[in-house]
Amino acid sequence: MREAGGANETSGVIRLDELPARQIDMRTIIIIGNSRTAIINGRMVTARGYEGKRIKAETSDQ
């Protein structure tokens, strides 16, 4: 994201190793995913893992 909230706001999804350094300045926000991050409909999505934790907690109560 660049110039968030401004008239010239732009955003996109790109691999970090493909991002040209010259495009990064003080008006740039970079969000980095992890190994579980996927691109779905042009958006970065990272599962938070709460479902698995809830299932573990429920089964340990029995």
C-alpha positions as CSV (number, residue, x, y, z in Angstrom):
1,M,0.0,0.0,0.0
2,R,1.3,3.4,-0.8
3,E,-0.2,6.8,0.2
4,A,-3.0,5.1,2.3
5,G,-6.0,7.3,2.5
6,G,-4.6,9.8,0.0
7,A,-5.8,10.7,-3.5
8,N,-3.0,8.7,-5.1
9,E,-3.5,5.5,-2.9
10,T,-2.3,2.3,-4.6
11,S,-2.1,-1.3,-3.4
12,G,-1.1,-4.7,-4.7
13,V,0.2,-8.1,-3.8
14,I,3.8,-9.0,-4.7
15,R,6.4,-11.4,-3.4
16,L,8.9,-9.5,-1.3
17,D,11.9,-10.8,-3.3
18,E,10.2,-9.2,-6.4
19,L,9.6,-5.8,-4.9
20,P,11.9,-3.2,-6.4
21,A,13.5,-1.2,-3.5
22,R,13.1,2.0,-5.4
23,Q,9.3,1.8,-4.9
24,I,9.6,1.9,-1.1
25,D,9.5,5.2,0.7
26,M,8.1,6.8,3.8
27,R,4.6,6.6,2.4
28,T,4.7,2.8,1.9
29,I,3.2,0.1,4.1
30,I,4.5,-3.4,3.6
31,I,2.6,-6.3,5.2
32,I,4.5,-9.6,5.2
33,G,2.6,-12.9,5.5
34,N,4.0,-16.3,6.7
35,S,4.2,-19.8,5.3
36,R,0.4,-20.3,5.7
37,T,-0.5,-17.1,3.9
38,A,-2.4,-17.5,0.6
39,I,-3.7,-15.1,-2.0
40,I,-7.5,-15.4,-2.3
41,N,-9.4,-13.1,-4.7
42,G,-6.3,-10.8,-4.8
43,R,-6.1,-10.5,-1.0
44,M,-3.6,-11.9,1.4
45,V,-5.2,-14.3,3.8
46,T,-3.5,-16.0,6.8
47,A,-5.5,-18.5,8.8
48,R,-5.2,-17.6,12.5
49,G,-5.5,-21.1,13.9
50,Y,-8.2,-20.5,16.5
51,E,-10.3,-23.4,15.2
52,G,-7.6,-26.0,15.9
53,K,-7.0,-24.5,19.4
54,R,-10.7,-24.7,20.3
55,I,-10.9,-28.3,19.2
56,K,-7.9,-29.2,21.4
57,A,-9.4,-27.4,24.4
58,E,-12.8,-29.2,24.0
59,T,-11.2,-32.6,23.7
60,S,-8.9,-32.1,26.7
61,D,-12.0,-31.3,28.9
62,Q,-13.5,-34.8,28.4
